[in-house]
Amino acid sequence: MTQLVLTLAIDHDTTSDHSSLTATLSLPSNAAPQKAQRCWRKADWKSFASHIQATRMDLSILQGTEDTLRAITNITQHIHEATNHAVPMKDPRRLEAPWWNQNLTLTKRAVKRAER
């Protein structure tokens, strides 16, 4: 804990018969870095499908566990590549209010619907 202390000050000039002690600590931030997210509403599904079809994977010739595991790995890789190609990333935005929850979202929708 002592490694976290940046400054330490004692103030004897107070209106009390006690001195005050002020410590400044270097505490880690709780703010989590924003994770990049995809904008699925703007996905180009035709491009995604053509990217997958261009791989021309033939799954009819699988013989055994090793072939199957290799095919699963390849399919997963192709899906990731097609997603990277066809689904754009969202623009980073400000952090949402920590107190907002799904119930408030539903209530807000109901209010807007009632206003209309």
Phi and psi restraints in degrees (range 20) as a CNS / XPLOR table:
assign (resid 1 and name C) (resid 2 and name N)
       (resid 2 and name CA) (resid 2 and name C) 1.0 -65.4 20.0 2
assign (resid 2 and name N) (resid 2 and name CA)
       (resid 2 and name C) (resid 3 and name N) 1.0 -22.9 20.0 2
assign (resid 2 and name C) (resid 3 and name N)
       (resid 3 and name CA) (resid 3 and name C) 1.0 -70.3 20.0 2
assign (resid 3 and name N) (resid 3 and name CA)
       (resid 3 and name C) (resid 4 and name N) 1.0 -19.6 20.0 2
assign (resid 3 and name C) (resid 4 and name N)
       (resid 4 and name CA) (resid 4 and name C) 1.0 -85.5 20.0 2
assign (resid 4 and name N) (resid 4 and name CA)
       (resid 4 and name C) (resid 5 and name N) 1.0 -10.2 20.0 2
assign (resid 4 and name C) (resid 5 and name N)
       (resid 5 and name CA) (resid 5 and name C) 1.0 -77.0 20.0 2
assign (resid 5 and name N) (resid 5 and name CA)
       (resid 5 and name C) (resid 6 and name N) 1.0 120.2 20.0 2
assign (resid 5 and name C) (resid 6 and name N)
       (resid 6 and name CA) (resid 6 and name C) 1.0 -89.6 20.0 2
assign (resid 6 and name N) (resid 6 and name CA)
       (resid 6 and name C) (resid 7 and name N) 1.0 -49.8 20.0 2
assign (resid 6 and name C) (resid 7 and name N)
       (resid 7 and name CA) (resid 7 and name C) 1.0 -137.2 20.0 2
assign (resid 7 and name N) (resid 7 and name CA)
       (resid 7 and name C) (resid 8 and name N) 1.0 155.1 20.0 2
assign (resid 7 and name C) (resid 8 and name N)
       (resid 8 and name CA) (resid 8 and name C) 1.0 -141.1 20.0 2
assign (resid 8 and name N) (resid 8 and name CA)
       (resid 8 and name C) (resid 9 and name N) 1.0 124.7 20.0 2
assign (resid 8 and name C) (resid 9 and name N)
       (resid 9 and name CA) (resid 9 and name C) 1.0 -135.2 20.0 2
assign (resid 9 and name N) (resid 9 and name CA)
       (resid 9 and name C) (resid 10 and name N) 1.0 141.3 20.0 2
assign (resid 9 and name C) (resid 10 and name N)
       (resid 10 and name CA) (resid 10 and name C) 1.0 -114.1 20.0 2
assign (resid 10 and name N) (resid 10 and name CA)
       (resid 10 and name C) (resid 11 and name N) 1.0 128.0 20.0 2
assign (resid 10 and name C) (resid 11 and name N)
       (resid 11 and name CA) (resid 11 and name C) 1.0 -112.6 20.0 2
assign (resid 11 and name N) (resid 11 and name CA)
       (resid 11 and name C) (resid 12 and name N) 1.0 113.3 20.0 2
assign (resid 11 and name C) (resid 12 and name N)
       (resid 12 and name CA) (resid 12 and name C) 1.0 -88.4 20.0 2
assign (resid 12 and name N) (resid 12 and name CA)
       (resid 12 and name C) (resid 13 and name N) 1.0 -18.4 20.0 2
assign (resid 12 and name C) (resid 13 and name N)
       (resid 13 and name CA) (resid 13 and name C) 1.0 -91.1 20.0 2
assign (resid 13 and name N) (resid 13 and name CA)
       (resid 13 and name C) (resid 14 and name N) 1.0 77.2 20.0 2
assign (resid 13 and name C) (resid 14 and name N)
       (resid 14 and name CA) (resid 14 and name C) 1.0 -122.5 20.0 2
assign (resid 14 and name N) (resid 14 and name CA)
       (resid 14 and name C) (resid 15 and name N) 1.0 167.6 20.0 2
assign (resid 14 and name C) (resid 15 and name N)
       (resid 15 and name CA) (resid 15 and name C) 1.0 -80.7 20.0 2
assign (resid 15 and name N) (resid 15 and name CA)
       (resid 15 and name C) (resid 16 and name N) 1.0 -3.7 20.0 2
assign (resid 15 and name C) (resid 16 and name N)
       (resid 16 and name CA) (resid 16 and name C) 1.0 -97.8 20.0 2
assign (resid 16 and name N) (resid 16 and name CA)
       (resid 16 and name C) (resid 17 and name N) 1.0 168.0 20.0 2
assign (resid 16 and name C) (resid 17 and name N)
       (resid 17 and name CA) (resid 17 and name C) 1.0 -85.5 20.0 2
assign (resid 17 and name N) (resid 17 and name CA)
       (resid 17 and name C) (resid 18 and name N) 1.0 8.1 20.0 2
assign (resid 17 and name C) (resid 18 and name N)
       (resid 18 and name CA) (resid 18 and name C) 1.0 -113.2 20.0 2
assign (resid 18 and name N) (resid 18 and name CA)
       (resid 18 and name C) (resid 19 and name N) 1.0 153.7 20.0 2
assign (resid 18 and name C) (resid 19 and name N)
       (resid 19 and name CA) (resid 19 and name C) 1.0 -91.0 20.0 2
assign (resid 19 and name N) (resid 19 and name CA)
       (resid 19 and name C) (resid 20 and name N) 1.0 151.7 20.0 2
assign (resid 19 and name C) (resid 20 and name N)
       (resid 20 and name CA) (resid 20 and name C) 1.0 -101.5 20.0 2
assign (resid 20 and name N) (resid 20 and name CA)
       (resid 20 and name C) (resid 21 and name N) 1.0 147.2 20.0 2
assign (resid 20 and name C) (resid 21 and name N)
       (resid 21 and name CA) (resid 21 and name C) 1.0 -118.5 20.0 2
assign (resid 21 and name N) (resid 21 and name CA)
       (resid 21 and name C) (resid 22 and name N) 1.0 125.3 20.0 2
assign (resid 21 and name C) (resid 22 and name N)
       (resid 22 and name CA) (resid 22 and name C) 1.0 -117.7 20.0 2
assign (resid 22 and name N) (resid 22 and name CA)
       (resid 22 and name C) (resid 23 and name N) 1.0 125.7 20.0 2
assign (resid 22 and name C) (resid 23 and name N)
       (resid 23 and name CA) (resid 23 and name C) 1.0 -122.0 20.0 2
assign (resid 23 and name N) (resid 23 and name CA)
       (resid 23 and name C) (resid 24 and name N) 1.0 134.3 20.0 2
assign (resid 23 and name C) (resid 24 and name N)
       (resid 24 and name CA) (resid 24 and name C) 1.0 -107.8 20.0 2
assign (resid 24 and name N) (resid 24 and name CA)
       (resid 24 and name C) (resid 25 and name N) 1.0 122.8 20.0 2
assign (resid 24 and name C) (resid 25 and name N)
       (resid 25 and name CA) (resid 25 and name C) 1.0 -109.0 20.0 2
assign (resid 25 and name N) (resid 25 and name CA)
       (resid 25 and name C) (resid 26 and name N) 1.0 149.5 20.0 2
assign (resid 25 and name C) (resid 26 and name N)
       (resid 26 and name CA) (resid 26 and name C) 1.0 -100.5 20.0 2
assign (resid 26 and name N) (resid 26 and name CA)
       (resid 26 and name C) (resid 27 and name N) 1.0 95.3 20.0 2
assign (resid 26 and name C) (resid 27 and name N)
       (resid 27 and name CA) (resid 27 and name C) 1.0 -101.1 20.0 2
assign (resid 27 and name N) (resid 27 and name CA)
       (resid 27 and name C) (resid 28 and name N) 1.0 146.4 20.0 2
assign (resid 27 and name C) (resid 28 and name N)
       (resid 28 and name CA) (resid 28 and name C) 1.0 -67.8 20.0 2
assign (resid 28 and name N) (resid 28 and name CA)
       (resid 28 and name C) (resid 29 and name N) 1.0 147.0 20.0 2
assign (resid 28 and name C) (resid 29 and name N)
       (resid 29 and name CA) (resid 29 and name C) 1.0 -75.9 20.0 2
assign (resid 29 and name N) (resid 29 and name CA)
       (resid 29 and name C) (resid 30 and name N) 1.0 141.9 20.0 2
assign (resid 29 and name C) (resid 30 and name N)
       (resid 30 and name CA) (resid 30 and name C) 1.0 -88.8 20.0 2
assign (resid 30 and name N) (resid 30 and name CA)
       (resid 30 and name C) (resid 31 and name N) 1.0 -8.4 20.0 2
assign (resid 30 and name C) (resid 31 and name N)
       (resid 31 and name CA) (resid 31 and name C) 1.0 -70.0 20.0 2
assign (resid 31 and name N) (resid 31 and name CA)
       (resid 31 and name C) (resid 32 and name N) 1.0 118.4 20.0 2
assign (resid 31 and name C) (resid 32 and name N)
       (resid 32 and name CA) (resid 32 and name C) 1.0 -80.5 20.0 2
assign (resid 32 and name N) (resid 32 and name CA)
       (resid 32 and name C) (resid 33 and name N) 1.0 142.0 20.0 2
assign (resid 32 and name C) (resid 33 and name N)
       (resid 33 and name CA) (resid 33 and name C) 1.0 -65.2 20.0 2
assign (resid 33 and name N) (resid 33 and name CA)
       (resid 33 and name C) (resid 34 and name N) 1.0 145.6 20.0 2
assign (resid 33 and name C) (resid 34 and name N)
       (resid 34 and name CA) (resid 34 and name C) 1.0 -70.0 20.0 2
assign (resid 34 and name N) (resid 34 and name CA)
       (resid 34 and name C) (resid 35 and name N) 1.0 134.0 20.0 2
assign (resid 34 and name C) (resid 35 and name N)
       (resid 35 and name CA) (resid 35 and name C) 1.0 -90.2 20.0 2
assign (resid 35 and name N) (resid 35 and name CA)
       (resid 35 and name C) (resid 36 and name N) 1.0 134.6 20.0 2
assign (resid 35 and name C) (resid 36 and name N)
       (resid 36 and name CA) (resid 36 and name C) 1.0 -63.9 20.0 2
assign (resid 36 and name N) (resid 36 and name CA)
       (resid 36 and name C) (resid 37 and name N) 1.0 135.9 20.0 2
assign (resid 36 and name C) (resid 37 and name N)
       (resid 37 and name CA) (resid 37 and name C) 1.0 -126.4 20.0 2
assign (resid 37 and name N) (resid 37 and name CA)
       (resid 37 and name C) (resid 38 and name N) 1.0 156.4 20.0 2
assign (resid 37 and name C) (resid 38 and name N)
       (resid 38 and name CA) (resid 38 and name C) 1.0 -93.7 20.0 2
assign (resid 38 and name N) (resid 38 and name CA)
       (resid 38 and name C) (resid 39 and name N) 1.0 148.7 20.0 2
assign (resid 38 and name C) (resid 39 and name N)
       (resid 39 and name CA) (resid 39 and name C) 1.0 -97.4 20.0 2
assign (resid 39 and name N) (resid 39 and name CA)
       (resid 39 and name C) (resid 40 and name N) 1.0 88.9 20.0 2
assign (resid 39 and name C) (resid 40 and name N)
       (resid 40 and name CA) (resid 40 and name C) 1.0 -67.3 20.0 2
assign (resid 40 and name N) (resid 40 and name CA)
       (resid 40 and name C) (resid 41 and name N) 1.0 -25.5 20.0 2
assign (resid 40 and name C) (resid 41 and name N)
       (resid 41 and name CA) (resid 41 and name C) 1.0 -67.8 20.0 2
assign (resid 41 and name N) (resid 41 and name CA)
       (resid 41 and name C) (resid 42 and name N) 1.0 -23.5 20.0 2
assign (resid 41 and name C) (resid 42 and name N)
       (resid 42 and name CA) (resid 42 and name C) 1.0 -100.8 20.0 2
assign (resid 42 and name N) (resid 42 and name CA)
       (resid 42 and name C) (resid 43 and name N) 1.0 15.6 20.0 2
assign (resid 42 and name C) (resid 43 and name N)
       (resid 43 and name CA) (resid 43 and name C) 1.0 -67.4 20.0 2
assign (resid 43 and name N) (resid 43 and name CA)
       (resid 43 and name C) (resid 44 and name N) 1.0 141.9 20.0 2
assign (resid 43 and name C) (resid 44 and name N)
       (resid 44 and name CA) (resid 44 and name C) 1.0 -99.8 20.0 2
assign (resid 44 and name N) (resid 44 and name CA)
       (resid 44 and name C) (resid 45 and name N) 1.0 90.7 20.0 2
assign (resid 44 and name C) (resid 45 and name N)
       (resid 45 and name CA) (resid 45 and name C) 1.0 -69.8 20.0 2
assign (resid 45 and name N) (resid 45 and name CA)
       (resid 45 and name C) (resid 46 and name N) 1.0 -28.0 20.0 2
assign (resid 45 and name C) (resid 46 and name N)
       (resid 46 and name CA) (resid 46 and name C) 1.0 -66.3 20.0 2
assign (resid 46 and name N) (resid 46 and name CA)
       (resid 46 and name C) (resid 47 and name N) 1.0 -41.7 20.0 2
assign (resid 46 and name C) (resid 47 and name N)
       (resid 47 and name CA) (resid 47 and name C) 1.0 -64.5 20.0 2
assign (resid 47 and name N) (resid 47 and name CA)
       (resid 47 and name C) (resid 48 and name N) 1.0 -40.5 20.0 2
assign (resid 47 and name C) (resid 48 and name N)
       (resid 48 and name CA) (resid 48 and name C) 1.0 -60.5 20.0 2
assign (resid 48 and name N) (resid 48 and name CA)
       (resid 48 and name C) (resid 49 and name N) 1.0 -48.0 20.0 2
assign (resid 48 and name C) (resid 49 and name N)
       (resid 49 and name CA) (resid 49 and name C) 1.0 -63.4 20.0 2
assign (resid 49 and name N) (resid 49 and name CA)
       (resid 49 and name C) (resid 50 and name N) 1.0 -42.6 20.0 2
assign (resid 49 and name C) (resid 50 and name N)
       (resid 50 and name CA) (resid 50 and name C) 1.0 -67.4 20.0 2
assign (resid 50 and name N) (resid 50 and name CA)
       (resid 50 and name C) (resid 51 and name N) 1.0 -33.9 20.0 2
assign (resid 50 and name C) (resid 51 and name N)
       (resid 51 and name CA) (resid 51 and name C) 1.0 -65.1 20.0 2
assign (resid 51 and name N) (resid 51 and name CA)
       (resid 51 and name C) (resid 52 and name N) 1.0 -42.4 20.0 2
assign (resid 51 and name C) (resid 52 and name N)
       (resid 52 and name CA) (resid 52 and name C) 1.0 -67.1 20.0 2
assign (resid 52 and name N) (resid 52 and name CA)
       (resid 52 and name C) (resid 53 and name N) 1.0 -43.9 20.0 2
assign (resid 52 and name C) (resid 53 and name N)
       (resid 53 and name CA) (resid 53 and name C) 1.0 -66.0 20.0 2
assign (resid 53 and name N) (resid 53 and name CA)
       (resid 53 and name C) (resid 54 and name N) 1.0 -28.8 20.0 2
assign (resid 53 and name C) (resid 54 and name N)
       (resid 54 and name CA) (resid 54 and name C) 1.0 -68.3 20.0 2
assign (resid 54 and name N) (resid 54 and name CA)
       (resid 54 and name C) (resid 55 and name N) 1.0 -17.2 20.0 2
assign (resid 54 and name C) (resid 55 and name N)
       (resid 55 and name CA) (resid 55 and name C) 1.0 -73.1 20.0 2
assign (resid 55 and name N) (resid 55 and name CA)
       (resid 55 and name C) (resid 56 and name N) 1.0 -26.3 20.0 2
assign (resid 55 and name C) (resid 56 and name N)
       (resid 56 and name CA) (resid 56 and name C) 1.0 48.2 20.0 2
assign (resid 56 and name N) (resid 56 and name CA)
       (resid 56 and name C) (resid 57 and name N) 1.0 49.6 20.0 2
assign (resid 56 and name C) (resid 57 and name N)
       (resid 57 and name CA) (resid 57 and name C) 1.0 -75.7 20.0 2
assign (resid 57 and name N) (resid 57 and name CA)
       (resid 57 and name C) (resid 58 and name N) 1.0 133.7 20.0 2
assign (resid 57 and name C) (resid 58 and name N)
       (resid 58 and name CA) (resid 58 and name C) 1.0 -108.6 20.0 2
assign (resid 58 and name N) (resid 58 and name CA)
       (resid 58 and name C) (resid 59 and name N) 1.0 105.2 20.0 2
assign (resid 58 and name C) (resid 59 and name N)
       (resid 59 and name CA) (resid 59 and name C) 1.0 -90.5 20.0 2
assign (resid 59 and name N) (resid 59 and name CA)
       (resid 59 and name C) (resid 60 and name N) 1.0 1.9 20.0 2
assign (resid 59 and name C) (resid 60 and name N)
       (resid 60 and name CA) (resid 60 and name C) 1.0 -79.7 20.0 2
assign (resid 60 and name N) (resid 60 and name CA)
       (resid 60 and name C) (resid 61 and name N) 1.0 -12.4 20.0 2
assign (resid 60 and name C) (resid 61 and name N)
       (resid 61 and name CA) (resid 61 and name C) 1.0 -102.4 20.0 2
assign (resid 61 and name N) (resid 61 and name CA)
       (resid 61 and name C) (resid 62 and name N) 1.0 16.1 20.0 2
assign (resid 61 and name C) (resid 62 and name N)
       (resid 62 and name CA) (resid 62 and name C) 1.0 -69.4 20.0 2
assign (resid 62 and name N) (resid 62 and name CA)
       (resid 62 and name C) (resid 63 and name N) 1.0 131.5 20.0 2
assign (resid 62 and name C) (resid 63 and name N)
       (resid 63 and name CA) (resid 63 and name C) 1.0 -134.8 20.0 2
assign (resid 63 and name N) (resid 63 and name CA)
       (resid 63 and name C) (resid 64 and name N) 1.0 93.3 20.0 2
assign (resid 63 and name C) (resid 64 and name N)
       (resid 64 and name CA) (resid 64 and name C) 1.0 103.2 20.0 2
assign (resid 64 and name N) (resid 64 and name CA)
       (resid 64 and name C) (resid 65 and name N) 1.0 175.8 20.0 2
assign (resid 64 and name C) (resid 65 and name N)
       (resid 65 and name CA) (resid 65 and name C) 1.0 -66.6 20.0 2
assign (resid 65 and name N) (resid 65 and name CA)
       (resid 65 and name C) (resid 66 and name N) 1.0 -42.8 20.0 2
assign (resid 65 and name C) (resid 66 and name N)
       (resid 66 and name CA) (resid 66 and name C) 1.0 -62.3 20.0 2
assign (resid 66 and name N) (resid 66 and name CA)
       (resid 66 and name C) (resid 67 and name N) 1.0 -43.3 20.0 2
assign (resid 66 and name C) (resid 67 and name N)
       (resid 67 and name CA) (resid 67 and name C) 1.0 -62.5 20.0 2
assign (resid 67 and name N) (resid 67 and name CA)
       (resid 67 and name C) (resid 68 and name N) 1.0 -42.1 20.0 2
assign (resid 67 and name C) (resid 68 and name N)
       (resid 68 and name CA) (resid 68 and name C) 1.0 -64.5 20.0 2
assign (resid 68 and name N) (resid 68 and name CA)
       (resid 68 and name C) (resid 69 and name N) 1.0 -45.6 20.0 2
assign (resid 68 and name C) (resid 69 and name N)
       (resid 69 and name CA) (resid 69 and name C) 1.0 -64.1 20.0 2
assign (resid 69 and name N) (resid 69 and name CA)
       (resid 69 and name C) (resid 70 and name N) 1.0 -39.7 20.0 2
assign (resid 69 and name C) (resid 70 and name N)
       (resid 70 and name CA) (resid 70 and name C) 1.0 -64.0 20.0 2
assign (resid 70 and name N) (resid 70 and name CA)
       (resid 70 and name C) (resid 71 and name N) 1.0 -40.8 20.0 2
assign (resid 70 and name C) (resid 71 and name N)
       (resid 71 and name CA) (resid 71 and name C) 1.0 -64.9 20.0 2
assign (resid 71 and name N) (resid 71 and name CA)
       (resid 71 and name C) (resid 72 and name N) 1.0 -41.6 20.0 2
assign (resid 71 and name C) (resid 72 and name N)
       (resid 72 and name CA) (resid 72 and name C) 1.0 -61.8 20.0 2
assign (resid 72 and name N) (resid 72 and name CA)
       (resid 72 and name C) (resid 73 and name N) 1.0 -43.6 20.0 2
assign (resid 72 and name C) (resid 73 and name N)
       (resid 73 and name CA) (resid 73 and name C) 1.0 -61.8 20.0 2
assign (resid 73 and name N) (resid 73 and name CA)
       (resid 73 and name C) (resid 74 and name N) 1.0 -44.6 20.0 2
assign (resid 73 and name C) (resid 74 and name N)
       (resid 74 and name CA) (resid 74 and name C) 1.0 -65.2 20.0 2
assign (resid 74 and name N) (resid 74 and name CA)
       (resid 74 and name C) (resid 75 and name N) 1.0 -42.6 20.0 2
assign (resid 74 and name C) (resid 75 and name N)
       (resid 75 and name CA) (resid 75 and name C) 1.0 -62.2 20.0 2
assign (resid 75 and name N) (resid 75 and name CA)
       (resid 75 and name C) (resid 76 and name N) 1.0 -44.5 20.0 2
assign (resid 75 and name C) (resid 76 and name N)
       (resid 76 and name CA) (resid 76 and name C) 1.0 -60.8 20.0 2
assign (resid 76 and name N) (resid 76 and name CA)
       (resid 76 and name C) (resid 77 and name N) 1.0 -42.7 20.0 2
assign (resid 76 and name C) (resid 77 and name N)
       (resid 77 and name CA) (resid 77 and name C) 1.0 -62.7 20.0 2
assign (resid 77 and name N) (resid 77 and name CA)
       (resid 77 and name C) (resid 78 and name N) 1.0 -42.9 20.0 2
assign (resid 77 and name C) (resid 78 and name N)
       (resid 78 and name CA) (resid 78 and name C) 1.0 -65.7 20.0 2
assign (resid 78 and name N) (resid 78 and name CA)
       (resid 78 and name C) (resid 79 and name N) 1.0 -37.4 20.0 2
assign (resid 78 and name C) (resid 79 and name N)
       (resid 79 and name CA) (resid 79 and name C) 1.0 -64.1 20.0 2
assign (resid 79 and name N) (resid 79 and name CA)
       (resid 79 and name C) (resid 80 and name N) 1.0 -43.3 20.0 2
assign (resid 79 and name C) (resid 80 and name N)
       (resid 80 and name CA) (resid 80 and name C) 1.0 -63.1 20.0 2
assign (resid 80 and name N) (resid 80 and name CA)
       (resid 80 and name C) (resid 81 and name N) 1.0 -42.4 20.0 2
assign (resid 80 and name C) (resid 81 and name N)
       (resid 81 and name CA) (resid 81 and name C) 1.0 -63.8 20.0 2
assign (resid 81 and name N) (resid 81 and name CA)
       (resid 81 and name C) (resid 82 and name N) 1.0 -43.6 20.0 2
assign (resid 81 and name C) (resid 82 and name N)
       (resid 82 and name CA) (resid 82 and name C) 1.0 -65.1 20.0 2
assign (resid 82 and name N) (resid 82 and name CA)
       (resid 82 and name C) (resid 83 and name N) 1.0 -38.8 20.0 2
assign (resid 82 and name C) (resid 83 and name N)
       (resid 83 and name CA) (resid 83 and name C) 1.0 -63.8 20.0 2
assign (resid 83 and name N) (resid 83 and name CA)
       (resid 83 and name C) (resid 84 and name N) 1.0 -45.0 20.0 2
assign (resid 83 and name C) (resid 84 and name N)
       (resid 84 and name CA) (resid 84 and name C) 1.0 -60.7 20.0 2
assign (resid 84 and name N) (resid 84 and name CA)
       (resid 84 and name C) (resid 85 and name N) 1.0 -33.7 20.0 2
assign (resid 84 and name C) (resid 85 and name N)
       (resid 85 and name CA) (resid 85 and name C) 1.0 -77.6 20.0 2
assign (resid 85 and name N) (resid 85 and name CA)
       (resid 85 and name C) (resid 86 and name N) 1.0 -38.4 20.0 2
assign (resid 85 and name C) (resid 86 and name N)
       (resid 86 and name CA) (resid 86 and name C) 1.0 -106.2 20.0 2
assign (resid 86 and name N) (resid 86 and name CA)
       (resid 86 and name C) (resid 87 and name N) 1.0 -16.1 20.0 2
assign (resid 86 and name C) (resid 87 and name N)
       (resid 87 and name CA) (resid 87 and name C) 1.0 -116.5 20.0 2
assign (resid 87 and name N) (resid 87 and name CA)
       (resid 87 and name C) (resid 88 and name N) 1.0 113.6 20.0 2
assign (resid 87 and name C) (resid 88 and name N)
       (resid 88 and name CA) (resid 88 and name C) 1.0 -72.5 20.0 2
assign (resid 88 and name N) (resid 88 and name CA)
       (resid 88 and name C) (resid 89 and name N) 1.0 161.4 20.0 2
assign (resid 88 and name C) (resid 89 and name N)
       (resid 89 and name CA) (resid 89 and name C) 1.0 -84.0 20.0 2
assign (resid 89 and name N) (resid 89 and name CA)
       (resid 89 and name C) (resid 90 and name N) 1.0 149.6 20.0 2
assign (resid 89 and name C) (resid 90 and name N)
       (resid 90 and name CA) (resid 90 and name C) 1.0 -74.0 20.0 2
assign (resid 90 and name N) (resid 90 and name CA)
       (resid 90 and name C) (resid 91 and name N) 1.0 150.9 20.0 2
assign (resid 90 and name C) (resid 91 and name N)
       (resid 91 and name CA) (resid 91 and name C) 1.0 -72.0 20.0 2
assign (resid 91 and name N) (resid 91 and name CA)
       (resid 91 and name C) (resid 92 and name N) 1.0 137.8 20.0 2
assign (resid 91 and name C) (resid 92 and name N)
       (resid 92 and name CA) (resid 92 and name C) 1.0 -64.0 20.0 2
assign (resid 92 and name N) (resid 92 and name CA)
       (resid 92 and name C) (resid 93 and name N) 1.0 140.8 20.0 2
assign (resid 92 and name C) (resid 93 and name N)
       (resid 93 and name CA) (resid 93 and name C) 1.0 -133.6 20.0 2
assign (resid 93 and name N) (resid 93 and name CA)
       (resid 93 and name C) (resid 94 and name N) 1.0 173.8 20.0 2
assign (resid 93 and name C) (resid 94 and name N)
       (resid 94 and name CA) (resid 94 and name C) 1.0 -65.1 20.0 2
assign (resid 94 and name N) (resid 94 and name CA)
       (resid 94 and name C) (resid 95 and name N) 1.0 157.6 20.0 2
assign (resid 94 and name C) (resid 95 and name N)
       (resid 95 and name CA) (resid 95 and name C) 1.0 -68.2 20.0 2
assign (resid 95 and name N) (resid 95 and name CA)
       (resid 95 and name C) (resid 96 and name N) 1.0 142.1 20.0 2
assign (resid 95 and name C) (resid 96 and name N)
       (resid 96 and name CA) (resid 96 and name C) 1.0 -74.9 20.0 2
assign (resid 96 and name N) (resid 96 and name CA)
       (resid 96 and name C) (resid 97 and name N) 1.0 160.2 20.0 2
assign (resid 96 and name C) (resid 97 and name N)
       (resid 97 and name CA) (resid 97 and name C) 1.0 -62.6 20.0 2
assign (resid 97 and name N) (resid 97 and name CA)
       (resid 97 and name C) (resid 98 and name N) 1.0 130.9 20.0 2
assign (resid 97 and name C) (resid 98 and name N)
       (resid 98 and name CA) (resid 98 and name C) 1.0 -66.8 20.0 2
assign (resid 98 and name N) (resid 98 and name CA)
       (resid 98 and name C) (resid 99 and name N) 1.0 -21.5 20.0 2
assign (resid 98 and name C) (resid 99 and name N)
       (resid 99 and name CA) (resid 99 and name C) 1.0 -88.1 20.0 2
assign (resid 99 and name N) (resid 99 and name CA)
       (resid 99 and name C) (resid 100 and name N) 1.0 -7.7 20.0 2
assign (resid 99 and name C) (resid 100 and name N)
       (resid 100 and name CA) (resid 100 and name C) 1.0 -75.8 20.0 2
assign (resid 100 and name N) (resid 100 and name CA)
       (resid 100 and name C) (resid 101 and name N) 1.0 139.0 20.0 2
assign (resid 100 and name C) (resid 101 and name N)
       (resid 101 and name CA) (resid 101 and name C) 1.0 -139.9 20.0 2
assign (resid 101 and name N) (resid 101 and name CA)
       (resid 101 and name C) (resid 102 and name N) 1.0 177.9 20.0 2
assign (resid 101 and name C) (resid 102 and name N)
       (resid 102 and name CA) (resid 102 and name C) 1.0 -63.4 20.0 2
assign (resid 102 and name N) (resid 102 and name CA)
       (resid 102 and name C) (resid 103 and name N) 1.0 -35.4 20.0 2
assign (resid 102 and name C) (resid 103 and name N)
       (resid 103 and name CA) (resid 103 and name C) 1.0 -62.5 20.0 2
assign (resid 103 and name N) (resid 103 and name CA)
       (resid 103 and name C) (resid 104 and name N) 1.0 -40.1 20.0 2
assign (resid 103 and name C) (resid 104 and name N)
       (resid 104 and name CA) (resid 104 and name C) 1.0 -67.4 20.0 2
assign (resid 104 and name N) (resid 104 and name CA)
       (resid 104 and name C) (resid 105 and name N) 1.0 -36.1 20.0 2
assign (resid 104 and name C) (resid 105 and name N)
       (resid 105 and name CA) (resid 105 and name C) 1.0 -61.5 20.0 2
assign (resid 105 and name N) (resid 105 and name CA)
       (resid 105 and name C) (resid 106 and name N) 1.0 -46.1 20.0 2
assign (resid 105 and name C) (resid 106 and name N)
       (resid 106 and name CA) (resid 106 and name C) 1.0 -65.3 20.0 2
assign (resid 106 and name N) (resid 106 and name CA)
       (resid 106 and name C) (resid 107 and name N) 1.0 -39.4 20.0 2
assign (resid 106 and name C) (resid 107 and name N)
       (resid 107 and name CA) (resid 107 and name C) 1.0 -65.5 20.0 2
assign (resid 107 and name N) (resid 107 and name CA)
       (resid 107 and name C) (resid 108 and name N) 1.0 -41.2 20.0 2
assign (resid 107 and name C) (resid 108 and name N)
       (resid 108 and name CA) (resid 108 and name C) 1.0 -62.9 20.0 2
assign (resid 108 and name N) (resid 108 and name CA)
       (resid 108 and name C) (resid 109 and name N) 1.0 -40.9 20.0 2
assign (resid 108 and name C) (resid 109 and name N)
       (resid 109 and name CA) (resid 109 and name C) 1.0 -62.0 20.0 2
assign (resid 109 and name N) (resid 109 and name CA)
       (resid 109 and name C) (resid 110 and name N) 1.0 -42.5 20.0 2
assign (resid 109 and name C) (resid 110 and name N)
       (resid 110 and name CA) (resid 110 and name C) 1.0 -64.1 20.0 2
assign (resid 110 and name N) (resid 110 and name CA)
       (resid 110 and name C) (resid 111 and name N) 1.0 -39.4 20.0 2
assign (resid 110 and name C) (resid 111 and name N)
       (resid 111 and name CA) (resid 111 and name C) 1.0 -64.2 20.0 2
assign (resid 111 and name N) (resid 111 and name CA)
       (resid 111 and name C) (resid 112 and name N) 1.0 -45.6 20.0 2
assign (resid 111 and name C) (resid 112 and name N)
       (resid 112 and name CA) (resid 112 and name C) 1.0 -62.5 20.0 2
assign (resid 112 and name N) (resid 112 and name CA)
       (resid 112 and name C) (resid 113 and name N) 1.0 -40.3 20.0 2
assign (resid 112 and name C) (resid 113 and name N)
       (resid 113 and name CA) (resid 113 and name C) 1.0 -63.7 20.0 2
assign (resid 113 and name N) (resid 113 and name CA)
       (resid 113 and name C) (resid 114 and name N) 1.0 -41.7 20.0 2
assign (resid 113 and name C) (resid 114 and name N)
       (resid 114 and name CA) (resid 114 and name C) 1.0 -67.5 20.0 2
assign (resid 114 and name N) (resid 114 and name CA)
       (resid 114 and name C) (resid 115 and name N) 1.0 -36.2 20.0 2
assign (resid 114 and name C) (resid 115 and name N)
       (resid 115 and name CA) (resid 115 and name C) 1.0 -66.0 20.0 2
assign (resid 115 and name N) (resid 115 and name CA)
       (resid 115 and name C) (resid 116 and name N) 1.0 -36.6 20.0 2
